[in-house]
Amino acid sequence: MGNCNERFPHVRHSRHPAVNKERSTVLRWAFIFLVIAIIAALLGFTGIAGVAATIAKILVIIFVILFLIFLIIGYGIARRISGR
């Protein structure tokens, strides 16, 4: 079967750690706000916990929407490449 570079020589694959780190930024921030919300709720700061939980929910929704968009785009490109 070969690796990705052999099958798709025209596609650039990044091995740079900074590029891979940027790919999960939105999900990482959502997780950070979720942790802040849990800690604030345990300490009794319900206002801060509610705001942090809301921000975490919004970031997760943005992440899922972006994931679905890129999944659909990738599927379309893969179909064009394979000729189906």
N, C-alpha and C positions, 0 to 999 in steps of 0.2 A: 504493500500500500504506500509506503513512503511517509515522510514527514510533511508538515504543512508547506515548507519551503519548496519541496519537490512538486507537490500537487498544485500549489498556487504561487508560482514564482513572481507574479506581478504584484502580489500583496505584501506590503511591508509589515513585518512582525517586530514589535518592540521588545527588546530584552532589557531596556533601561528601567531601573527600579522606580524612578520618579514617575514615569508614565503609568506603571502598574499601580503605584500608590494613589494617583489621582483618580483612578477608575472607581474606587470605593469611598470617595470622600463624602458623598451625600449619605450613604448608609452609615458611615462612621459617625457623622454628626447626629443622625437620628438616634443612634445607639447612645451617644453621649447625653443627649437631652432626655432620653428615657431613663438613664441612670440618675441624672439630676432630679428628675421628677420622682423617682422612687425614694431617693435619699431625702428630698424635701418633704415628701408625704410621711415618711417615717419620723421625721423631726417635728411634724405638725405645721409646717408652712404650706397650708393648702393652696394659697394663691399662687405661690411660686411653682408648686407641684403641678397645678392645673395648666399654667402657662407653658412649662417645660414639656408636659405631656402633649399639649396641643401642637407645639413646635415639632416634637418627635413624630406625631401622626402626619403632619403636613409633609415633613421630609420623607417619610416612608412612602406616602402617596406619590410624591414627585419621583422617587426612586423607581417605584413600580411602573409608573407611566413611561419614564425614560427607558426602562428595561423592555417594556412591550413595544415601544416605537422602534428601538434598535433591533429587537428580535424580528419584527416584521420586515424591516429594511434588510437585515442580514439574510432572511429567508428568500426575499425577492432577488437579491444579488446572487445567492447560491443557485437559485433556479436558472438565472440567466447564464451563469458560468457553466452549469451542467447541461444546458440546452433543453431542459424539460419544460 
